[in-house]
Amino acid sequence: MSLWVDKYLRRLSSFISIWPSGSGKKTRIYCTLNEIFGPQVEKLKIDVKNFVTSSNRKLEFNVLSSSNHLEITPSDMGNNDRVVIQDLLKDVASTEQVDFANQSRAKHRFKIVIINEADSLSRDAQAALRRTMEKYSSNIRLILVCNSISNIIAPIKSRTLLVRIPSPSVDNINHILGHVAEKENLRRCLLSFETISMQNETINVRSDVAKIALDWEAIIRNMAISIQKNQNVATLAKTRVVLYELLSHCIPARIILKTLLFDLIDIFSNNNELVSELINQASIFDERLSLGSKSIFHLEGFVAKSMVSISNLK
């Protein structure tokens, strides 16, 4: 039994793909693969590749692949993503793909490598990726999937086609949900709605705002309120504990930074000078998040800088 997000994946088309999360990156990419190679790209398998770092540390890495493409997420390996990029792509690109379907003339074919979370790759990994692109451009094609292009180095951007698609419209979402509703049993969905309604009778289904805040969103909102009320060392120490808790529950550091910024902007929406300063500080620490390896330092730094700005400009 497959998940609905996979079962109802549309067969459409897509390389750096820059779209917001949930806007259809994988759908377009797999439709492109289907157009190029045919339905065999859907015959997927998971292979475990072994790598050895310079310090003789052994790594295991999962690769989702078909006979014509690979899908990898090197950022899962942290600072060892460069090893994956160098060894795996070199191994794939060194082997030419030949199509013998046409017996009269064997046709050379390239292999496509999909790299998820490309904007989370380290600078060393991106440099290795650039060298691989130059050396093996005839044997492989790369599709880099990311939510933001700001962390991709210029040499890679100059060697790829940038494809940017906006989030789906409300009509698109309604069409997809209606299609799924026609095909599936929505009993569980309706029961979930009823449970939510019983927990919160004030929900307005016609409102444009979010109906229910997730737990981590509520926690960040409370953090923003505490920053607004008190700009002192005690509050900073409390926010550090909360930030550790959010990170330990796998909330991405960038999402924490973005959500906290938006909450602060909402609180101080009448102070344009302060809002501008908060946005400037967030952009600085967003870059530091991509360059550093200890997210807690940069998140705490943003909170401290925000407190200073608030105390000076409010």
N, C-alpha and C positions, 0 to 999 in steps of 0.2 A: 504494500500500500504506500503510495507516494504522497508527499505533501502537496497541498493544493497549489502552492506557489510554483512547484515544479510541474505538476500535472497540467496546469493551465498556462504554462509558459508559451507565449505566442511565437510562431516561426516567422520572423521579420529580418532587418539587417544592420553591420559596423565595419601604429595606431594609438593615439592616446584618447581614451573615452572619458570625458569630464562631465559627469552628471550628478545631481543630488542622489543620495541613497534612496532606492525604491523607485527610481524613474524609468527603469527598464534597460539598464546596461547589459546585463547577462542575456536578456531576451534578444536584443539587437545583435549582440555578438554571436550567439548560437544560430541565429537566423542567417547571418553572414556565412558562418561555417557550413551550414546546411546547403546554402546556395553554391558554395565553392566545391565542397567535397561530396555532398549528398547525405542521405540519412545515416550513413555509417558513423558520423560524428556523435550520434546519440548512443552508440555502443561503448559505454564508458567502463573503465576499470580503475581501481586504486592500486598503485604500486608504492612500495616503501623503498626509498633510496637511502643509501648510507654514505655519509661524508665524514672526512677526518680533517679537523682544523689544524692550524700550524702548531698548536699546543698538544697535538695528539688526542684531542677530545673527539669521541665518536658521536655523530649526530644521525638521527633518523628523520626522514622528511617524506611526507605523503604527497604523491603526485597523482592527480586525476587526469586520465589520458584516454584517447582513442588512437586509432591507427594514423590519424592525420593531425592531431593537435595535443597539447598538454595544457593543463591548468594548474598553476602553482600560486602559493602565497608565501614568498620568501620572508616577508616581514615577521612571520610567526617564529622565525629563528632568532629574532632580536639582532644583536650585533654580529651574528654569524651569517647574516643574509648574503654577504659578499661571497662566501664559500659556495652557497647554493647557486648563485648567479653564475659564478665562474665555472664550476665543475659541471653542473647540470646542463646549462645552455651550450657549453663547449661540446659536451658529449652528444647532445641532440643535433647541433648544427654541423658537427663533423661528418654526420652520416647523411648522404643524399637520399631523398625520397624519389623512388622511381615507380611510375604507373605502368604496369604491364597489361592493362585491360585491352589496350590496342596492340594486338600482336604484331602488326606490321611496323610499328615504330614506338619504342619505349619512350615515354614522356617524363621528363624531369619535373618533379613537383616539390614545392616547399612545404615545410611544416610550420604550423602556427603555434605560438606559445602565448597563452593568456597569463598575464601577471596581475594578480589581484592586489589591492592596497598598494599600488605603486608609489603613492605619495608618502607612504610610511617607510620606504626603503632608505637605508643609510646612504650617506654621500659616497662611501667607498663602493657600495653595491651598485649605485647608479653609474659610477665611473667604470666599473667592470662591465655593466650592461652596455654602456656606450661603445666600449672597445669590441664587445661581442657583435653588436649591430654592424659595426664597420667591417669586421673581418668575415662574417658569415652572412652577409646581406642576401646572398643568392640562395641560401638554403633554408632560412627561417624568416618568418614574419612575426613581429611582436605586437600584441595588443595590450596596452597598459591601462588598467582600470583604476580610476581614482576619483575622489570626491572634490579635490582641489588640485590645481596645477601649480600653485605657488611653491610647492616643495620639490618640484621636478627641475633638475638642472637644465640650463639653457642648451647644452649640446644635444640632449635627448629630444627636447622640444623642437629643435631645428631639423631633426632627422625624422620626424613623425608628422602624420596628419592629425590635427586637433579636431575632435568631434565633440561639440557641446550641444546637449539637448536639455530643454527645461523639464521641470517636474510635470507629471500628467495633470491635465485639467480635471475639474470636478466631473465633467461629462464623461471623460475617459474612465475615471474611477468608477462612476456609476454603471457604465457599460460592462466593465469587467466584473464587478460585484453581481450585477444582474445575471450575467452569463453563468457565473459559478452557482448562484442561487437556483437557476433553472436545472442545473445538473446534479446538485448535491442536496442532502438532507440538512436543513438548517435548524433542526430541533435544538441542538446543543447551543447554537448561536442565540436563539430566542430565549432559552433558559438563562444564558449568561446576561443578556440584556435585562431580563426580569430581576436577576440577582443584583445587578448594579443599581437598578431603579429602587429596589428595596433598601439598599444601603444609603442611597442619596436621593431623596424624593424631590430635591430642588433642581434636578437636571432639566435643562431646557433643550430639547432635541432640535429646536429651530435656531439655536444660537450658533454663531460662527466661531466662537471660542472653543478651546478643547473641553470636552465634556468631563473627562476624569484625568487628573494629574497622576502620573506615575509616582511611585514612592520616592525614587531618586530625584525627580523633578521637584517634589514638595520639599525635600531636604535642602536642595540648592536654593530654593526660594526662601526658606527660613534663614539660610546662611546669608543671603543678600540683605534680608531685613535686619539681621543682627549687625552686619557691617554698616548699614545705614544708621543704626541707633548708637553704636559704640565703636569708636576708632581707637582701640587701645591694645596693649600687649595681651591682656586676658582674652579678648575676643579673637585675636590672631591665633592664640594657642588652641582655642576651641575649634576654630575653623580648620586647623591643621589635623585635628583628630577626625573631623568630618570628612576631609579630603582623603585621608588614608582609608577611611571606611568605604568611600565611593570607589576608589581605585581597587581596593581588595575585592569588590563585587563586580569587577570587570567593566565599570563604566569608563569609556575612553577619556583620556585627559583632555583631548580637544573638545569633546562634547561637554565636559564639565565647565571648561573655560567659556565656551560659547553660551551655554545656558546661564551661567552666572553673569556674564556680560549683559545678556538680554534682560535678565531680571533687574540688574542695576539700572539699565537704561530706562526700563519701565518705571522704576521707583523715582528716578531723577529726571523724568521726561521734560520737566519745566525748566531745567537748567542746561541750556545748550552748550555752554562752555565746559561744564563738568562732563556731559555726555561725550563731547568731542575728545576730552582728555582720557576718559575711560576706554574709548574705542582705540585711541592711539596706544595706550598701555597694553591693551589686549592683543593688538597686532604685533607688538614687540615680543610678548611672551608666547604668542602662537609660533613665531619663528624659532624661539628658543626651545620650545617643545620638540620641534622637528630636528633640531641639532643636538639636543641633549638626550640623556638616557634615564635621568631621574625626574619623572614628571612632577613629583610632589614639590620639588624645589621651585619649579617655575610657576606652579599653581599658587603656592604660598607667596611667592614673590609678587604675583599679580594682585592677590588679596592685600598685601602690605602696601603696594603702590596705590591701589584703589583707596585704601583708608587715608593715605596721605593726601591724595587729590580731593577726597570728600571733605576732609577736615579743613583744607585750604580754600575750597571753592563753594562749599554749600552755603 
